[in-house]
Amino acid sequence: MTDTLPDRTLPDRAVAADQFRQALAVHASGVVVITAQSDGIPVGLTATSFSSVSLEPPLVSFYVDRSSTTWPQLSTADHFAVNILASDQADLASRFARRGIDRFGAPTRWRPGPLGAPLLRDVSAHLICLPYERAEVGDHVLVVGLVAEADVHNTGRPLLYHQGRFGRFLAHPDS
């Protein structure tokens, strides 16, 4: 996918993991739930690393921890859905971030999408994506998807993740 850059830093120059985590915590990010169907079973996980990549072709990306217990099933799907969460869906984001529960059981509300991936109800938007590229990057996998369908349902406030907590966006009054 990409060429590796020459090693410009010495390993002892890298910041400590705790210090890095603290610095990243001050950056707010949007929250999505990635869903797919694997062998007829719905699977999904919460991601705060979602990003647009390209308009031509229409590409999006997210990162998933290589230790994720959901990733092995999600990685075999022939397509996936990005469910962009609304500001009142913190409980849904938390549910899909937990291990060892039926994420699609009550109170989760969803329906099968046009290609079969589960679509969560009441989200701001759905993107149906086809796998495009994957790359192992550090302790994560970068997943890039080609957007085949996009449906906007609610242009209200997004759910954000900041300093380890979910929150809401408030526009600056001068905006």
Backbone as a chain_set.jsonl record, in Angstrom:
{"seq": "MTDTLPDRTLPDRAVAADQFRQALAVHASGVVVITAQSDGIPVGLTATSFSSVSLEPPLVSFYVDRSSTTWPQLSTADHFAVNILASDQADLASRFARRGIDRFGAPTRWRPGPLGAPLLRDVSAHLICLPYERAEVGDHVLVVGLVAEADVHNTGRPLLYHQGRFGRFLAHPDS", "coords": {"N": [[0.827, -1.183, 0.0], [1.809, 1.357, 0.943], [5.033, 2.838, 0.715], [7.611, 2.151, 3.03], [8.969, 4.541, 5.185], [12.285, 5.851, 5.475], [14.144, 5.021, 8.415], [14.028, 7.514, 10.558], [14.18, 8.216, 13.156], [15.547, 7.286, 16.266], [14.848, 4.322, 18.127], [14.85, 4.856, 20.907], [14.027, 7.438, 21.009], [11.312, 7.656, 20.795], [8.188, 8.651, 22.179], [6.913, 7.844, 25.439], [4.367, 5.36, 25.982], [2.234, 5.994, 27.808], [2.447, 8.799, 28.022], [2.001, 9.492, 25.371], [-0.645, 8.559, 25.037], [-1.977, 10.298, 26.824], [-1.566, 12.758, 25.537], [-2.965, 12.343, 23.129], [-5.522, 12.141, 24.106], [-6.572, 14.68, 24.376], [-7.471, 15.344, 21.94], [-10.393, 15.577, 20.141], [-12.596, 13.225, 18.648], [-14.732, 11.9, 16.081], [-17.365, 9.408, 16.359], [-17.997, 6.139, 15.313], [-19.769, 3.125, 14.439], [-18.674, 0.167, 13.178], [-20.051, -2.236, 11.133], [-20.808, -5.566, 10.029], [-21.532, -8.627, 8.264], [-20.774, -11.873, 9.078], [-20.439, -15.036, 8.023], [-23.238, -15.183, 8.143], [-23.771, -14.086, 10.614], [-24.243, -11.178, 12.555], [-21.723, -8.744, 13.138], [-19.801, -6.298, 14.925], [-18.082, -3.234, 15.82], [-16.938, -0.483, 17.841], [-15.464, 2.514, 16.638], [-13.134, 5.124, 16.872], [-11.416, 6.188, 15.192], [-12.129, 6.851, 12.654], [-12.076, 8.187, 9.333], [-12.277, 10.362, 6.477], [-10.798, 9.662, 3.316], [-10.429, 9.993, 0.537], [-11.947, 11.694, -2.235], [-12.141, 10.989, -4.911], [-11.181, 8.019, -5.889], [-14.2, 7.532, -3.861], [-13.215, 7.149, -0.678], [-12.908, 5.843, 2.635], [-11.562, 5.445, 5.992], [-10.561, 3.441, 8.828], [-9.072, 2.444, 11.926], [-8.266, -0.614, 13.538], [-7.613, -2.35, 16.494], [-5.163, -4.87, 16.58], [-5.533, -6.866, 18.43], [-8.213, -7.1, 18.729], [-11.194, -8.88, 19.365], [-13.273, -8.999, 17.641], [-12.35, -8.343, 15.125], [-11.272, -10.604, 13.593], [-13.641, -11.864, 12.541], [-14.917, -9.694, 11.276], [-13.03, -9.029, 9.366], [-13.31, -10.9, 7.354], [-15.553, -10.299, 5.933], [-17.381, -9.392, 2.95], [-18.201, -6.843, 2.561], [-18.795, -3.805, 4.443], [-20.501, -1.778, 6.882], [-20.48, 1.624, 7.783], [-21.618, 3.169, 10.511], [-22.518, 6.225, 11.355], [-22.526, 7.826, 14.33], [-25.022, 9.605, 16.218], [-25.33, 12.392, 18.521], [-26.772, 11.533, 20.755], [-26.213, 8.866, 21.137], [-24.374, 7.594, 22.84], [-24.597, 5.386, 24.578], [-24.943, 3.299, 22.774], [-22.485, 3.35, 21.419], [-20.812, 2.637, 23.552], [-21.774, 0.072, 24.06], [-21.007, -1.362, 21.747], [-18.319, -1.283, 22.102], [-17.745, -2.933, 24.174], [-16.711, -6.176, 25.348], [-17.752, -9.612, 25.083], [-20.562, -9.541, 25.082], [-23.895, -9.663, 23.633], [-23.947, -7.677, 21.141], [-25.834, -6.963, 19.259], [-28.232, -7.592, 20.344], [-31.247, -6.74, 22.23], [-30.927, -3.603, 23.839], [-30.302, -2.763, 21.24], [-31.134, -1.462, 18.122], [-31.63, -2.423, 14.834], [-31.33, -3.139, 11.29], [-31.128, -5.324, 8.434], [-28.898, -4.277, 5.88], [-28.795, -3.164, 2.381], [-26.955, -4.905, 1.166], [-26.66, -6.735, 3.112], [-25.128, -6.152, 5.426], [-25.457, -5.207, 8.844], [-27.443, -2.394, 9.66], [-27.482, 0.193, 11.854], [-30.131, 1.675, 13.688], [-31.443, 5.046, 13.735], [-29.08, 6.489, 13.43], [-26.79, 9.084, 12.324], [-25.82, 8.839, 9.714], [-25.314, 6.354, 7.132], [-22.76, 4.488, 5.634], [-22.051, 2.332, 3.075], [-19.579, 0.092, 2.458], [-16.963, -1.307, 0.418], [-14.27, -3.549, 0.857], [-11.061, -2.134, 0.356], [-8.291, -1.479, 0.791], [-5.806, -2.755, 3.062], [-3.599, -2.529, 5.818], [-1.035, -3.405, 8.05], [-0.242, -1.478, 10.754], [1.826, -0.53, 13.136], [0.445, -1.507, 16.199], [-2.044, -1.837, 15.173], [-4.562, -2.362, 12.587], [-4.933, -0.824, 9.551], [-7.794, -0.047, 7.844], [-9.19, 0.447, 4.753], [-11.968, 1.557, 2.984], [-13.997, 1.401, 0.05], [-16.506, 3.554, -0.738], [-19.665, 2.55, -1.472], [-22.327, 3.143, -1.191], [-24.123, 5.875, 0.245], [-26.009, 7.236, 2.784], [-27.639, 9.862, 4.275], [-29.198, 10.575, 7.284], [-29.703, 12.221, 9.45], [-28.788, 15.388, 10.229], [-27.992, 16.478, 12.551], [-26.3, 16.986, 15.697], [-23.063, 15.462, 16.155], [-21.77, 12.465, 17.772], [-19.066, 12.634, 19.938], [-15.715, 11.714, 20.944], [-13.683, 12.243, 23.647], [-11.014, 12.706, 25.83], [-11.365, 10.149, 26.954], [-14.095, 9.914, 27.213], [-17.51, 10.036, 26.046], [-19.156, 12.65, 24.255], [-20.859, 15.722, 23.317], [-21.077, 17.939, 20.509], [-20.803, 21.42, 20.55], [-21.565, 24.201, 18.79], [-19.545, 27.054, 18.12], [-20.614, 30.305, 19.039], [-20.087, 32.317, 17.153], [-19.951, 31.079, 14.751]], "CA": [[0.0, 0.0, 0.0], [2.699, 2.508, 0.96], [6.429, 2.534, 0.959], [8.017, 2.526, 4.374], [9.903, 5.658, 5.198], [13.548, 5.511, 6.13], [14.113, 5.211, 9.862], [14.587, 8.838, 10.843], [14.315, 8.404, 14.594], [16.044, 6.135, 17.002], [13.78, 3.787, 18.986], [14.827, 5.481, 22.233], [13.49, 8.788, 20.867], [9.848, 7.594, 20.787], [7.545, 9.054, 23.419], [6.363, 6.736, 26.22], [2.967, 5.072, 25.656], [1.322, 6.758, 28.676], [2.521, 10.202, 27.63], [1.355, 9.561, 24.057], [-2.084, 8.394, 25.275], [-2.457, 11.547, 27.432], [-1.58, 13.806, 24.51], [-4.046, 12.066, 22.183], [-6.816, 12.289, 24.781], [-7.097, 16.041, 24.226], [-8.005, 15.458, 20.578], [-11.743, 15.035, 20.009], [-12.828, 12.52, 17.394], [-16.074, 11.394, 15.859], [-17.557, 8.02, 16.76], [-18.768, 5.308, 14.391], [-19.787, 1.692, 14.678], [-18.456, -0.581, 11.946], [-20.815, -3.48, 11.197], [-20.743, -6.457, 8.867], [-22.102, -9.941, 8.495], [-19.753, -12.891, 8.882], [-21.106, -16.348, 8.071], [-24.631, -14.987, 8.512], [-23.87, -13.554, 11.974], [-23.84, -9.776, 12.6], [-20.576, -8.379, 13.97], [-19.576, -4.857, 14.907], [-17.195, -2.637, 16.817], [-16.875, 0.975, 17.892], [-14.19, 3.081, 16.176], [-12.991, 6.581, 16.976], [-10.334, 6.527, 14.26], [-12.727, 6.956, 11.328], [-11.673, 9.383, 8.596], [-12.377, 10.352, 5.022], [-9.477, 9.502, 2.717], [-10.372, 10.48, -0.833], [-13.219, 11.893, -2.931], [-12.051, 10.276, -6.191], [-12.485, 7.414, -5.609], [-14.679, 7.828, -2.507], [-12.611, 6.219, 0.27], [-12.882, 6.151, 4.069], [-10.693, 4.516, 6.702], [-10.581, 3.341, 10.279], [-8.072, 1.539, 12.464], [-8.759, -1.567, 14.527], [-6.547, -2.988, 17.261], [-4.947, -6.249, 16.131], [-5.987, -7.798, 19.465], [-9.678, -7.096, 18.746], [-11.819, -10.192, 19.199], [-14.244, -8.864, 16.558], [-11.662, -8.16, 13.852], [-11.188, -11.806, 12.741], [-14.898, -12.054, 11.807], [-15.147, -8.522, 10.433], [-12.06, -9.008, 8.264], [-13.689, -11.842, 6.292], [-16.774, -9.819, 5.267], [-17.182, -8.844, 1.605], [-18.513, -5.418, 2.659], [-19.083, -3.388, 5.812], [-21.228, -0.517, 7.007], [-20.045, 2.611, 8.763], [-22.777, 3.805, 11.13], [-22.027, 7.456, 11.982], [-23.407, 7.989, 15.472], [-25.56, 10.907, 16.619], [-24.887, 12.798, 19.856], [-27.503, 10.841, 21.82], [-25.978, 7.433, 21.017], [-23.21, 7.17, 23.627], [-24.826, 4.029, 25.086], [-24.715, 2.388, 21.653], [-21.032, 3.306, 21.228], [-20.266, 1.854, 24.673], [-22.194, -1.328, 23.879], [-20.195, -1.978, 20.705], [-16.93, -1.288, 22.554], [-17.609, -3.968, 25.209], [-16.494, -7.572, 24.946], [-18.494, -10.651, 25.762], [-22.013, -9.32, 25.12], [-24.572, -9.68, 22.333], [-24.031, -6.265, 20.764], [-26.999, -6.741, 18.414], [-29.433, -7.895, 21.117], [-31.928, -5.575, 22.802], [-31.813, -2.638, 23.194], [-29.808, -2.336, 19.932], [-32.121, -1.508, 17.036], [-30.936, -2.487, 13.556], [-31.968, -3.866, 10.202], [-30.143, -5.685, 7.413], [-28.74, -3.308, 4.8], [-29.055, -3.667, 1.025], [-26.053, -6.008, 0.852], [-26.672, -7.649, 4.245], [-24.489, -5.638, 6.643], [-26.414, -4.582, 9.754], [-27.5, -0.936, 9.728], [-28.037, 0.62, 13.131], [-31.213, 2.655, 13.559], [-31.349, 6.384, 14.327], [-27.754, 7.087, 13.286], [-26.753, 10.257, 11.454], [-25.605, 8.418, 8.326], [-24.769, 5.027, 6.838], [-21.913, 4.32, 4.46], [-21.824, 0.932, 2.743], [-18.229, 0.096, 1.895], [-16.302, -2.517, -0.047], [-12.858, -3.508, 1.241], [-10.228, -1.529, -0.682], [-6.892, -1.694, 1.189], [-5.513, -3.045, 4.463], [-2.172, -2.515, 6.126], [-0.698, -3.459, 9.469], [0.485, -0.276, 11.137], [2.031, -0.646, 14.574], [-0.381, -2.542, 16.817], [-3.376, -1.738, 14.586], [-4.754, -2.617, 11.163], [-5.592, 0.251, 8.823], [-8.779, -0.583, 6.91], [-9.698, 1.461, 3.834], [-13.131, 1.064, 2.27], [-14.567, 2.146, -1.068], [-17.903, 3.824, -0.4], [-20.563, 2.157, -2.555], [-23.592, 3.828, -0.93], [-24.1, 6.81, 1.37], [-27.335, 7.754, 3.122], [-27.664, 10.766, 5.423], [-30.507, 10.515, 7.926], [-29.85, 13.244, 10.482], [-27.632, 16.285, 10.174], [-27.84, 17.077, 13.885], [-24.981, 16.955, 16.328], [-22.39, 14.159, 16.172], [-21.195, 11.957, 19.009], [-17.616, 12.823, 19.965], [-14.948, 11.023, 21.967], [-12.67, 13.181, 24.115], [-10.491, 12.392, 27.158], [-11.903, 8.891, 27.439], [-15.541, 10.003, 27.431], [-18.33, 10.468, 24.928], [-19.756, 13.956, 24.479], [-21.589, 16.357, 22.214], [-20.489, 19.127, 19.904], [-21.521, 22.685, 20.659], [-20.977, 25.159, 17.841], [-19.143, 28.353, 18.641], [-21.686, 31.242, 18.665], [-19.692, 33.156, 16.03], [-19.831, 30.245, 13.544]], "C": [[0.874, 1.25, 0.0], [4.121, 2.019, 1.136], [6.739, 2.908, 2.398], [9.041, 3.636, 4.269], [11.206, 5.217, 5.84], [13.437, 5.803, 7.623], [14.824, 6.513, 10.205], [14.767, 9.087, 12.328], [14.868, 7.13, 15.205], [14.933, 5.63, 17.911], [13.718, 4.446, 20.359], [14.316, 6.92, 22.19], [11.964, 8.802, 20.912], [9.307, 7.948, 22.169], [6.992, 7.808, 24.129], [4.869, 6.594, 25.937], [1.998, 5.884, 26.508], [1.29, 8.227, 28.297], [1.819, 10.422, 26.292], [-0.168, 9.493, 24.215], [-2.675, 9.685, 25.875], [-2.55, 12.67, 26.406], [-2.732, 13.59, 23.533], [-5.419, 12.277, 22.802], [-7.399, 13.691, 24.625], [-7.639, 16.303, 22.819], [-9.388, 14.821, 20.532], [-11.881, 14.339, 18.662], [-14.277, 12.083, 17.303], [-16.141, 9.913, 16.199], [-18.44, 7.316, 15.734], [-18.816, 3.89, 14.934], [-19.675, 1.026, 13.316], [-19.206, -1.905, 12.101], [-20.652, -4.263, 9.906], [-21.471, -7.742, 9.238], [-21.019, -10.956, 8.158], [-20.397, -14.257, 9.079], [-22.534, -16.231, 8.579], [-24.844, -14.411, 9.896], [-23.431, -12.091, 11.965], [-22.674, -9.563, 13.569], [-20.395, -6.867, 13.889], [-18.65, -4.411, 16.012], [-17.245, -1.117, 16.722], [-15.496, 1.435, 17.43], [-14.222, 4.597, 16.341], [-11.893, 7.075, 16.041], [-10.836, 6.671, 12.832], [-12.318, 8.264, 10.651], [-12.012, 9.236, 7.117], [-10.955, 10.295, 4.468], [-9.404, 10.202, 1.37], [-11.786, 10.695, -1.365], [-13.268, 11.113, -4.236], [-10.922, 9.266, -6.128], [-12.916, 7.725, -4.173], [-14.19, 6.768, -1.514], [-12.708, 6.756, 1.695], [-11.956, 5.147, 4.74], [-11.017, 4.498, 8.187], [-9.459, 2.391, 10.669], [-8.745, 0.62, 13.472], [-7.546, -2.222, 15.192], [-6.403, -4.438, 16.809], [-5.395, -7.27, 17.167], [-7.514, -7.847, 19.566], [-10.218, -8.504, 18.542], [-12.855, -10.175, 18.077], [-13.565, -8.836, 15.19], [-11.574, -9.441, 13.018], [-12.476, -12.062, 11.945], [-15.143, -10.907, 10.829], [-14.25, -8.549, 9.202], [-12.435, -9.944, 7.114], [-14.906, -11.379, 5.501], [-16.454, -9.227, 3.895], [-17.599, -7.382, 1.508], [-18.774, -5.095, 4.125], [-19.844, -2.07, 5.778], [-20.554, 0.345, 8.067], [-21.31, 3.311, 9.235], [-22.263, 5.026, 11.882], [-23.012, 7.839, 13.076], [-23.788, 9.443, 15.737], [-25.215, 11.155, 18.087], [-25.593, 12.067, 20.996], [-27.258, 9.329, 21.82], [-24.722, 6.94, 21.738], [-23.382, 5.751, 24.162], [-24.567, 2.994, 24.0], [-23.21, 2.239, 21.391], [-20.38, 2.463, 22.316], [-20.575, 0.377, 24.506], [-21.301, -2.035, 22.856], [-18.705, -1.963, 21.034], [-16.684, -2.376, 23.603], [-17.398, -5.341, 24.594], [-17.471, -8.468, 25.687], [-19.988, -10.418, 25.903], [-22.58, -9.476, 23.712], [-24.819, -8.231, 21.94], [-25.289, -5.964, 19.954], [-28.306, -7.104, 19.108], [-30.053, -6.616, 21.646], [-31.002, -4.911, 23.821], [-31.335, -2.139, 21.824], [-30.897, -2.526, 18.882], [-31.37, -1.441, 15.712], [-31.783, -3.243, 12.547], [-30.882, -4.276, 9.216], [-30.092, -4.611, 6.317], [-28.943, -3.954, 3.446], [-28.158, -4.831, 0.613], [-25.943, -6.992, 2.013], [-26.016, -7.146, 5.512], [-25.54, -4.993, 7.54], [-26.295, -3.057, 9.729], [-28.183, -0.561, 11.029], [-29.071, 1.709, 12.903], [-30.845, 3.968, 14.241], [-29.955, 7.006, 14.282], [-27.827, 8.293, 12.35], [-26.616, 9.875, 9.987], [-25.105, 6.981, 8.283], [-23.893, 5.134, 5.599], [-21.739, 2.82, 4.261], [-20.51, 0.887, 1.965], [-17.77, -1.291, 1.465], [-14.846, -2.443, 0.385], [-11.993, -3.027, 0.072], [-8.744, -1.793, -0.424], [-6.844, -2.041, 2.671], [-4.017, -2.985, 4.65], [-1.998, -2.613, 7.636], [0.185, -2.259, 9.763], [0.627, -0.309, 12.653], [1.193, -1.784, 15.129], [-1.817, -2.525, 16.298], [-3.371, -2.185, 13.122], [-5.486, -1.412, 10.593], [-6.512, -0.4, 7.799], [-9.296, 0.575, 6.069], [-10.849, 0.831, 3.057], [-13.544, 1.993, 1.149], [-16.055, 2.324, -0.777], [-18.777, 3.547, -1.622], [-21.919, 2.831, -2.42], [-23.415, 4.75, 0.26], [-25.505, 7.362, 1.569], [-27.242, 8.605, 4.378], [-29.086, 10.781, 5.973], [-30.766, 11.683, 8.865], [-28.607, 14.111, 10.45], [-27.425, 17.013, 11.491], [-26.425, 16.922, 14.409], [-24.387, 15.551, 16.351], [-22.014, 13.741, 17.595], [-19.683, 12.108, 18.9], [-16.999, 12.002, 21.087], [-13.794, 11.929, 22.344], [-12.304, 12.83, 25.555], [-11.174, 11.172, 27.783], [-13.401, 8.875, 27.677], [-16.235, 10.423, 26.147], [-18.966, 11.808, 25.271], [-20.405, 14.487, 23.219], [-20.861, 17.602, 21.745], [-21.391, 20.326, 20.147], [-20.826, 23.689, 19.739], [-20.627, 26.46, 18.546], [-20.199, 29.375, 18.185], [-21.362, 32.12, 17.459], [-19.625, 32.375, 14.724], [-21.008, 30.455, 12.619]], "O": [[0.701, 2.118, -0.855], [4.367, 0.924, 1.643], [6.189, 3.875, 2.924], [9.875, 3.65, 3.364], [11.217, 4.302, 6.664], [12.725, 6.717, 8.038], [16.05, 6.604, 10.151], [15.424, 10.049, 12.725], [14.658, 6.033, 14.689], [14.148, 6.431, 18.419], [12.632, 4.582, 20.923], [14.187, 7.556, 23.236], [11.374, 9.873, 21.054], [9.893, 7.592, 23.192], [6.643, 6.826, 23.473], [4.184, 7.585, 25.682], [1.025, 6.418, 25.975], [0.22, 8.835, 28.256], [1.126, 11.422, 26.105], [-0.894, 10.275, 23.601], [-3.757, 10.112, 25.472], [-3.508, 13.442, 26.411], [-3.404, 14.547, 23.148], [-6.381, 12.564, 22.089], [-8.613, 13.863, 24.733], [-8.199, 17.366, 22.552], [-9.536, 13.642, 20.854], [-11.349, 14.807, 17.656], [-14.958, 11.918, 18.314], [-15.114, 9.244, 16.314], [-19.488, 7.827, 15.339], [-18.008, 3.504, 15.78], [-20.474, 1.284, 12.416], [-19.016, -2.614, 13.089], [-20.396, -3.702, 8.84], [-21.952, -7.916, 10.358], [-20.421, -10.905, 7.084], [-20.845, -14.589, 10.176], [-22.995, -17.072, 9.351], [-25.988, -14.258, 10.323], [-22.368, -11.774, 11.432], [-22.643, -10.124, 14.665], [-20.786, -6.236, 12.907], [-18.454, -5.109, 17.007], [-17.551, -0.548, 15.674], [-14.483, 0.831, 17.781], [-15.201, 5.258, 15.996], [-11.493, 8.238, 16.096], [-10.042, 6.617, 11.893], [-12.225, 9.309, 11.295], [-12.032, 8.13, 6.577], [-10.023, 10.817, 5.078], [-8.443, 10.917, 1.085], [-12.712, 9.973, -0.995], [-14.33, 10.626, -4.626], [-9.768, 9.655, -6.307], [-12.092, 8.136, -3.356], [-14.682, 5.639, -1.504], [-12.605, 7.96, 1.929], [-11.603, 4.126, 4.15], [-11.652, 5.406, 8.722], [-8.96, 1.629, 9.842], [-9.675, 1.021, 14.172], [-6.581, -2.595, 14.525], [-7.396, -5.152, 16.671], [-5.616, -8.432, 16.823], [-8.05, -8.567, 20.409], [-9.763, -9.233, 17.66], [-13.271, -11.235, 17.61], [-14.156, -9.266, 14.2], [-11.79, -9.369, 11.808], [-12.399, -12.444, 10.778], [-15.535, -11.134, 9.684], [-14.665, -8.138, 8.119], [-11.921, -9.789, 6.007], [-15.26, -12.001, 4.499], [-15.393, -8.635, 3.698], [-17.373, -6.745, 0.479], [-18.951, -5.994, 4.947], [-19.83, -1.348, 4.782], [-20.117, -0.146, 9.108], [-21.993, 3.968, 8.45], [-21.638, 4.885, 12.933], [-24.174, 8.138, 12.805], [-23.007, 10.368, 15.518], [-24.85, 10.227, 18.809], [-25.054, 11.994, 22.101], [-28.019, 8.586, 22.44], [-24.085, 5.983, 21.3], [-22.418, 4.987, 24.197], [-24.026, 1.924, 24.28], [-22.723, 1.13, 21.169], [-19.491, 1.661, 22.03], [-19.729, -0.474, 24.78], [-20.886, -3.173, 23.073], [-17.91, -2.569, 20.315], [-15.533, -2.704, 23.89], [-17.842, -5.625, 23.482], [-17.952, -8.132, 26.769], [-20.626, -11.032, 26.758], [-21.846, -9.428, 22.725], [-25.804, -7.631, 22.369], [-25.765, -4.829, 19.958], [-29.378, -6.942, 18.525], [-29.469, -5.538, 21.531], [-30.352, -5.612, 24.597], [-31.903, -1.185, 21.294], [-31.497, -3.595, 18.766], [-30.576, -0.529, 15.485], [-32.782, -3.882, 12.876], [-29.826, -3.646, 9.164], [-31.129, -4.106, 5.886], [-29.23, -5.147, 3.359], [-28.56, -5.659, -0.205], [-25.215, -7.98, 1.917], [-26.313, -7.66, 6.591], [-26.427, -4.3, 7.042], [-25.195, -2.505, 9.772], [-29.325, -0.95, 11.276], [-28.908, 2.562, 12.03], [-30.055, 4.003, 15.185], [-29.678, 7.952, 15.019], [-28.829, 8.487, 11.662], [-27.218, 10.505, 9.117], [-24.552, 6.464, 9.254], [-24.256, 5.799, 4.63], [-21.323, 2.116, 5.181], [-20.354, 1.56, 0.946], [-18.135, -2.304, 2.063], [-14.236, -1.378, 0.29], [-12.177, -3.464, -1.064], [-8.028, -2.269, -1.305], [-7.732, -1.665, 3.437], [-3.253, -3.346, 3.754], [-2.728, -1.98, 8.399], [1.212, -2.046, 9.12], [-0.356, -0.131, 13.373], [1.219, -2.896, 14.602], [-2.706, -3.123, 16.905], [-2.317, -2.359, 12.51], [-6.541, -1.025, 11.097], [-6.069, -1.208, 6.983], [-9.784, 1.569, 6.606], [-10.73, -0.279, 2.537], [-13.456, 3.215, 1.272], [-16.776, 1.343, -0.591], [-18.658, 4.204, -2.656], [-22.593, 3.068, -3.422], [-22.652, 4.45, 1.178], [-26.113, 7.889, 0.638], [-26.816, 8.124, 5.428], [-30.051, 10.973, 5.234], [-31.912, 12.09, 9.056], [-27.495, 13.614, 10.627], [-26.758, 18.047, 11.539], [-25.478, 16.749, 13.642], [-25.105, 14.569, 16.54], [-21.95, 14.572, 18.501], [-19.091, 11.748, 17.882], [-17.67, 11.641, 22.053], [-13.014, 12.342, 21.486], [-13.184, 12.675, 26.402], [-11.511, 11.163, 28.966], [-13.927, 7.935, 28.272], [-15.647, 11.071, 25.281], [-19.279, 12.076, 26.431], [-20.489, 13.803, 22.199], [-20.122, 18.232, 22.502], [-22.606, 20.245, 19.967], [-19.641, 23.98, 19.902], [-21.332, 26.902, 19.453], [-20.638, 29.311, 17.037], [-22.277, 32.62, 16.804], [-19.28, 32.943, 13.688], [-21.076, 29.837, 11.557]]}, "num_chains": 1, "name": "protein.A"}
